[in-house]
Amino acid sequence: MPSQPLSILLAVILILLTGAITLLRKKTPGAIDGIFALIVIVVVWIAASLIHDIHKTLVPSDALKSINYLFLALAASAQLLFALSHKNQTPWPPPATFLLLIIEPILTQIFFWTGFTREILFSPESRIWEQINLIYTSHLLVVSLLLFADAFLHKSRPSPHVATSLVSAVFPLLGNLFIFVSHRDLGSEIYIAVFSYSLAIAGFLYGRFNSHPIETTALTRDIVVESMDDGWMIVDMEDKIIDVNMSTEKMIGMSREHIYGLPVEQILSEWHKVSRSSEGIKEMEMRRSFKAQNDWQYLNIRISPLSDQRNAPIGYLVMWRDITGRKLADIIHQKARDELFVLLNAISSLASRSIDMEEFLSELNYQIVYSFHSQAVAAFITTVNEDNKHSLLLKSQFGFALDHVNTLNSKTIRENILNWLSRNEENRPLVLGQRHRPNAPFNPTQLGFSHVVLIPLIIYTQHENNIIGCLCLGRNGDTAYSQDEVIRLTTIANQVATLIDSNRRKQFAIALSERQRLLRDLHDSVSQKLYGLVALTEAAQAGIEAGTKIAPVEVLSRIGENARQAVKEMRLFLYEMQPVDLKDGLVSTLQHRLASVEGRADIKARMISDENIQLEKDSEIALYYIAQEALNNILRHAHARNVSINLKQTRQNVILEIRDDGQGFDIKKLDNSGLGLRNMKERALRANGKFKITSRINTGTKIIISVPRKVS
């Protein structure tokens, strides 16, 4: 290495080494970075020197000059790109910048390796292009220096990284100027270029390891306010608008030339309430319509007082925020909640009106399928068989094609759904679409739909959650079931599950109560008659064995009477166990009762009825149960031979008359709770009717019930 460059290198190393040792002894932050910069300079300098010394044997002189020209331009371009990224706050400048920066290096290589242009532009006497190359790279370095200086000057508190980058950018420019002024060959002064760029690289690396290379630029009013999505408005103490941004112009629908100087009350009609208020900050919600449209725009306006350094009021800052999207979303959600509330009420009302669970689920299908824009819905209910194993049954469906119903009700599909319900520990709904999902119970296309959702029917208890079934909805088209729809369906499914469970408990309670009633009736009627029959038989047998005279005719007559009464009670008991069905009408139902019970109990029964009896459903049911209670009393207590029922219709009422020729009773001495009279009276009153009973001992009983006729 020549002595002059070597002495310069040793001097630089000595200075940097002294500074680094001082910083390390004082434990100054950044001392290690300084040593790192020293190592970079030494390595680059030595590498450049070695290449220069051995180029005669390894690299031809012309090739070395070409490399020098290329890398000198590339180094200056790299510094400019770094400065641009620092200034524009972007990691990479636009591609057009790269294209512009590579034009000069490419032309240099073309001119250098072309014989004609090389003789003219690169001759030792003129070195024209070498001077042009130095001027070009110097301009790049000057531009980069100005960019760093601009970033430095626009910061109120420049960071050490900005200052370091500014100082580092000076070194390559000084090296270029030294080579340009000395008029010496670039190859002989390559040490200057390497040294200057080494210092720049060391400075940039020092800043890079101490802070982010891209610093935040100065934020001016134009940068911040004009780029805001919210509206910005300044109102002075005279309530006049003195400043707005672009967003405010769009929200108000006026240009700032027309807004400036306007009284703020022309824009905000309620401004006087704010300016006269002692509370300071206020918020208002305004509603404005878009031009030439019927849609509404919702704005939230916040007013804040402005004051100077002496805390004297100087005006107001008005912030306009467009909350149309949020407001419309709230309106949609509120509408969905209202619809859900109405649907839940309809389902509860449907459950109270339905006779059994099958009817409830069938009616439920219509409520759900249209509310959720679906084409089909099905309800599965879990059951337990004799082996205590759970199974899933398809209880109702609507909208499925016949072949798809068979698929849905197949054993494979039902078992797959049941397995999914048992694995679904978190009881989450399952949305199936066109994309295949592993472990799904089925593919929606198997049921003829593009989208299907499965909603578990769960009963939530204190100790465990019981799965009682599943709802299955299907729809075609590109619109899948949204999260909002799934949430609302889950709410409805919980309501349905609760109603089904309540119905099950109710049916169980009814069955238990009916069983207890049957046991009580058997004990009070048939069992008593059979016990009396046994007692008579045993008494007659004991008298015969004791030699007592017994009238056989009287004993057999009493035994026969008890046996006949027991048969009557048994026939009545068996008839009451049959379900009541009034679908054929009140007249046919009563005739069937007379034929099944009274007709087989040696009682002559007849019924006379007018044609086309017009009755409301509730009144028809009330008359049937009143007639049944009266006939039961006649069978058990009256010892009647004849019974007649007369059903006639007047202009306003329907009258039911029941008459028997039994033993009768004294109404004055009868407890009101006896013989079911209270039940008959209450049923008549609930049907808005009248109840009357007349009876005398040994002359029979007559009951008359009058209810309003059905209004046609």
HUCOR-V574133 format. One record per helix or strand of 3 or more residues. SS is the DSSP state (~ for helix, > for strand). FROM is the first residue (numbers start at 0). TO is the last residue. If there is no record, write none. Layout:
SS;FROM;TO / SS;FROM;TO
This chain:
~;2;24 / ~;30;53 / ~;60;87 / ~;94;111 / ~;114;120 / ~;127;152 / ~;159;181 / ~;189;209 / ~;220;224 / >;230;235 / >;239;243 / ~;245;251 / ~;255;258 / ~;263;265 / ~;270;274 / >;281;288 / >;295;306 / >;312;321 / ~;323;352 / ~;356;370 / >;375;383 / >;389;397 / ~;401;407 / ~;410;422 / >;429;431 / ~;443;446 / >;450;459 / >;464;474 / ~;482;545 / ~;551;575 / ~;585;595 / ~;597;599 / >;603;608 / ~;616;637 / >;641;648 / >;652;659 / ~;666;668 / ~;673;685 / >;689;695 / >;699;707
